[in-house]
Amino acid sequence: MKKDAGAPAKMIADLRSALEWLKAEGDLIESDKEVNPDLEITGIQKQLDGGCPILFNNIKDKPHHRCVTNLFGDM
């Protein structure tokens, strides 16, 4: 018997729905703290060493930008 490997394909149509699904499953770390895109984001992700994806909502000097890292790292 094949075990369900995750969300049904029809639930995930784009990046936004993928992030919503990960959040609902408790597999997304979200941060509203301002982060510097020059090495700080990389440093934070490296500390988690392949863990859950992280969504950074506040990128320094980049209004209205967000950054997601390690989107496929927990698979």
C-alpha distances in whole Angstrom, upper triangle without the diagonal:
4,6,10,12,15,17,17,19,22,22,24,26,29,30,31,28,26,28,28,25,25,28,26,23,26,25,29,32,35,38,42,44,46,45,46,45,46,44,44,41,40,41,39,36,36,37,33,32,29,28,27,29,33,34,38,40,44,45,48,51,48,48,45,43,40,38,34,33,30,28,25,26,23,20
4,7,9,12,14,14,16,19,19,20,23,25,26,28,25,22,25,25,21,22,25,23,20,23,22,25,29,32,35,38,41,43,41,43,41,43,41,41,37,36,38,36,32,33,34,30,29,26,25,24,26,29,31,35,37,40,41,45,47,44,45,42,39,36,34,30,29,26,24,21,22,20,16
4,6,9,12,12,15,18,18,19,22,24,24,25,22,20,22,22,18,19,21,20,17,20,19,22,25,28,32,35,37,39,38,40,38,41,39,38,34,34,35,33,30,31,31,27,27,23,22,21,23,26,28,32,34,37,38,42,44,42,42,39,37,34,31,28,27,24,22,19,20,17,14
4,6,8,9,11,14,14,15,18,20,21,22,19,17,19,19,15,15,18,17,14,17,16,19,23,26,29,32,35,37,36,38,36,38,37,36,32,32,33,31,28,29,30,26,26,22,21,19,20,24,25,29,31,34,35,39,41,39,39,36,34,30,29,25,24,22,19,17,18,16,13
4,7,9,11,14,13,13,17,18,18,20,17,14,17,17,14,13,17,16,13,16,14,17,20,23,27,30,32,34,33,35,33,35,33,32,29,28,30,28,24,26,27,23,22,19,18,16,17,21,22,26,28,32,33,36,38,36,36,33,31,28,26,22,21,18,16,13,15,12,9
4,7,9,12,10,10,14,15,15,16,14,11,13,13,10,10,13,12,10,13,12,14,18,20,24,27,29,31,30,32,31,33,32,31,27,27,29,26,23,25,26,22,22,18,17,15,15,18,20,23,25,29,30,34,36,33,33,30,28,25,23,19,19,17,14,12,14,11,9
4,6,8,7,7,11,13,13,14,11,9,12,11,8,9,12,11,10,13,12,14,18,20,24,26,29,31,30,32,30,33,32,31,27,28,30,27,24,26,27,24,24,20,19,16,16,19,19,23,24,28,29,33,35,32,32,28,27,23,22,19,19,18,14,13,16,14,12
4,5,6,7,10,13,14,15,12,11,14,13,10,12,15,14,13,17,16,18,22,23,27,29,32,34,33,35,33,36,35,34,30,31,33,30,27,30,31,27,27,24,22,19,19,22,22,26,26,30,31,35,37,34,33,30,28,26,25,21,22,20,17,16,19,17,15
4,5,5,7,10,12,14,11,10,14,14,11,13,16,16,15,18,17,18,22,23,27,29,32,33,32,34,32,34,34,33,29,30,32,30,27,29,31,28,27,24,23,20,19,22,22,25,26,30,30,34,36,32,32,29,27,24,23,20,21,20,16,15,18,18,15
4,6,6,10,13,13,10,11,14,13,12,15,17,16,16,20,19,20,23,24,28,29,33,34,33,35,33,36,36,35,31,32,34,32,29,32,33,30,30,26,25,22,21,23,23,26,26,30,31,35,36,32,32,28,27,25,24,22,23,22,18,18,21,20,18
4,6,9,11,11,7,8,11,10,8,11,13,12,13,16,16,16,20,21,24,26,29,31,31,33,31,34,33,32,29,29,32,29,27,30,31,27,28,24,23,20,18,20,20,23,23,27,28,32,33,30,29,26,25,22,22,19,21,20,16,17,20,19,17
4,6,8,8,5,5,9,9,8,10,13,13,13,16,15,15,18,19,22,24,27,28,28,30,27,30,30,29,26,26,29,27,24,27,28,25,25,22,21,18,16,18,17,20,21,24,26,29,31,27,27,23,22,19,19,16,18,17,13,14,17,17,15
4,7,8,6,7,11,11,11,13,15,16,17,19,18,18,21,21,24,25,28,29,28,30,27,30,31,30,26,27,30,28,26,28,30,27,28,24,23,20,18,20,18,21,21,25,26,29,30,26,26,22,21,19,19,17,19,19,15,16,19,19,18
4,6,5,6,9,10,11,12,14,16,17,19,17,16,19,18,21,22,25,26,25,26,24,27,27,27,23,24,27,25,23,26,28,25,26,22,22,19,16,17,15,18,18,21,22,26,26,23,22,19,17,16,15,14,16,16,13,14,18,18,18
4,6,5,6,9,10,10,12,14,15,16,15,13,15,15,18,19,22,22,21,23,20,23,24,23,19,20,23,22,19,22,24,22,22,19,19,16,13,13,12,14,15,18,18,22,23,20,20,16,14,12,12,10,12,13,10,12,15,16,16
4,5,5,6,9,10,11,12,14,15,14,12,15,14,16,17,20,21,21,23,21,24,25,24,20,22,24,22,20,24,25,23,24,21,20,16,13,14,11,14,13,17,18,22,23,19,19,15,14,12,12,11,14,15,12,14,17,18,18
4,5,5,6,9,10,10,12,14,13,13,15,15,18,19,23,24,24,26,24,27,28,26,23,24,27,24,22,25,26,24,25,22,20,17,14,15,13,16,16,20,21,25,26,23,22,19,17,15,15,13,16,16,13,14,17,17,17
4,5,5,6,9,10,11,12,11,10,13,14,17,19,22,23,23,25,23,26,25,24,21,22,24,22,19,22,23,20,21,18,17,13,11,13,12,15,16,20,21,25,26,23,23,20,18,15,14,11,13,13,9,11,14,13,13
4,5,5,6,9,10,11,9,7,10,10,13,15,18,20,19,22,20,23,23,22,18,19,22,19,17,20,21,18,20,17,15,12,9,10,8,12,12,16,18,21,23,20,20,17,15,12,11,9,11,12,9,11,13,13,14
4,6,5,6,9,10,10,9,12,11,15,16,20,21,22,24,23,26,26,25,21,23,25,22,20,23,24,21,23,20,18,14,12,13,11,14,14,18,20,24,26,23,22,18,17,14,15,12,15,15,12,15,17,16,16
4,5,5,6,9,9,9,12,13,17,19,22,24,24,27,25,28,28,26,23,24,26,23,20,24,24,21,22,19,17,13,12,13,13,17,17,21,23,27,29,26,25,22,20,17,17,14,16,15,12,13,15,14,14
4,5,5,6,5,5,9,11,14,17,20,22,22,24,23,26,25,23,20,21,22,19,17,20,20,17,18,15,13,9,8,10,11,14,16,19,21,25,27,24,24,21,20,16,15,12,13,12,9,11,12,11,12
4,5,5,6,5,8,9,12,15,18,20,20,23,23,26,25,23,19,21,22,19,17,21,20,17,19,17,14,10,10,10,10,13,14,17,20,23,26,23,23,20,19,15,15,12,14,14,12,14,15,13,15
4,5,8,8,11,12,16,18,21,24,24,27,26,30,29,27,23,25,26,23,21,24,24,20,22,20,17,13,13,14,14,17,17,21,23,27,29,27,26,23,22,19,19,16,17,17,15,16,17,15,16
4,5,8,11,13,17,19,22,25,25,28,27,30,29,26,23,24,25,22,20,23,22,19,20,18,14,11,12,14,14,18,19,23,25,28,31,29,28,25,24,20,19,16,17,16,14,14,15,12,13
4,6,8,10,14,17,19,22,22,25,25,28,26,24,21,22,22,19,17,20,19,16,18,16,12,9,10,11,13,16,17,20,23,26,29,27,27,24,23,19,18,15,16,15,14,15,14,12,14
4,7,10,13,17,19,21,21,23,23,25,24,22,18,19,20,17,15,17,17,13,15,12,9,6,7,9,11,14,16,20,21,25,28,25,26,24,21,18,16,13,13,11,10,11,11,8,11
4,6,10,13,15,18,17,20,19,22,21,19,15,17,18,14,13,16,16,12,14,13,10,6,5,6,7,11,13,16,18,21,24,22,22,20,18,14,13,10,10,10,9,11,11,10,13
4,7,10,12,15,14,17,17,20,19,16,13,15,15,12,11,14,13,11,14,13,10,7,6,5,6,9,11,14,15,19,22,20,20,19,17,13,12,10,10,11,11,13,13,12,15
4,7,9,12,12,15,16,19,18,15,13,15,16,12,12,16,15,13,16,15,13,10,9,6,5,6,7,10,13,16,19,17,17,16,14,11,10,9,11,12,12,16,15,15,18
4,6,8,9,13,13,17,16,13,11,14,14,11,12,16,15,14,17,17,15,13,11,8,6,5,6,8,10,13,16,15,15,14,13,10,10,10,12,14,15,18,18,18,21
4,6,9,12,14,17,17,14,13,16,17,14,15,19,18,17,21,21,19,16,15,11,9,6,5,5,9,11,14,13,13,12,12,10,11,12,14,17,18,21,21,22,25
4,6,10,12,15,15,12,11,15,15,12,14,17,17,17,20,21,19,18,16,12,11,8,8,6,8,10,13,13,13,14,13,11,12,14,15,18,19,23,22,23,26
4,7,10,12,13,10,10,14,14,12,15,18,17,18,21,22,21,19,17,13,12,8,8,5,6,6,9,10,11,12,11,11,11,14,15,19,20,24,23,24,28
4,6,9,9,6,7,10,11,9,12,14,15,16,18,19,19,18,16,12,11,8,9,6,5,6,9,10,12,13,11,10,10,12,13,16,18,21,21,23,26
4,5,7,5,7,10,10,11,13,15,16,17,19,20,20,20,18,14,14,10,12,9,6,5,8,9,12,14,12,12,11,14,14,17,19,22,22,24,27
4,6,6,6,8,10,11,12,14,16,17,18,19,19,19,16,13,13,10,12,10,6,7,9,9,12,14,11,10,9,11,12,15,17,20,20,22,25
4,6,7,8,9,11,13,14,16,18,18,20,21,21,19,16,16,13,15,13,10,9,11,12,15,17,14,14,12,14,14,17,19,22,21,24,27
4,6,5,6,9,10,10,12,15,15,17,18,19,17,15,16,13,16,15,12,12,14,15,18,20,16,15,13,14,13,15,18,20,19,22,25
4,5,5,6,9,10,11,13,14,16,17,17,16,13,14,11,14,12,10,10,13,14,17,18,16,14,12,13,12,15,18,20,19,21,24
4,5,5,6,9,10,11,13,14,14,14,12,10,10,8,11,11,9,11,14,13,16,17,13,11,9,10,8,11,14,17,15,18,21
4,6,5,6,9,10,11,12,13,14,12,11,12,11,15,15,13,14,17,16,19,20,16,14,11,11,9,10,14,16,14,17,20
4,5,5,6,9,10,12,13,15,14,12,14,13,16,16,14,15,18,18,21,22,19,17,14,14,11,13,16,18,16,18,21
4,5,5,7,9,11,11,12,11,9,11,10,14,14,13,15,18,18,20,21,18,15,12,12,10,11,14,17,14,16,19
4,5,5,7,8,8,9,9,8,10,11,14,15,14,17,20,19,21,21,18,15,12,10,7,8,11,13,11,13,16
4,5,5,7,9,11,12,11,14,14,18,19,18,19,22,22,24,24,21,18,15,14,10,10,14,15,12,14,17
4,5,9,9,12,12,12,15,15,19,19,18,20,23,23,25,26,23,20,17,15,12,12,16,17,13,15,18
4,6,5,8,9,10,13,14,18,19,19,21,24,24,26,25,22,19,16,14,11,10,13,14,11,11,15
4,6,9,11,12,15,17,20,22,21,23,26,26,28,27,24,21,17,15,11,9,13,13,9,10,14
4,7,8,10,14,16,20,22,21,24,27,25,27,26,23,20,16,13,10,7,10,9,5,7,10
4,7,9,13,15,18,20,21,24,27,25,27,26,23,19,16,13,10,8,10,10,6,6,10
4,6,10,13,16,18,19,22,25,24,25,23,20,17,14,11,9,7,8,8,7,6,9
4,7,10,13,16,16,20,22,20,21,20,17,13,10,7,6,5,5,7,7,7,10
4,6,10,12,13,16,19,17,18,17,14,10,8,6,5,7,8,11,10,11,14
4,6,9,10,14,17,15,15,13,11,7,6,4,7,9,9,13,13,14,17
4,6,7,10,13,12,12,11,9,6,5,6,8,12,12,16,16,17,20
4,6,10,12,10,10,8,7,5,7,9,12,15,15,19,19,20,23
4,6,9,8,8,8,7,6,8,11,14,17,18,21,22,23,26
4,6,5,7,8,6,6,8,11,13,17,18,21,21,23,26
4,5,8,10,9,10,11,15,16,20,21,25,25,27,29
4,6,10,9,11,13,17,19,22,23,27,27,29,32
4,6,6,8,10,14,16,20,21,24,25,27,30
4,6,9,12,15,18,22,22,26,27,29,31
4,7,10,14,17,21,20,24,25,27,29
4,7,10,13,17,17,20,22,24,26
4,7,10,14,13,17,18,20,22
4,7,10,10,14,15,17,19
4,7,7,11,11,13,16
4,5,9,9,11,13
4,6,5,8,10
4,6,8,9
4,6,6
4,6
4
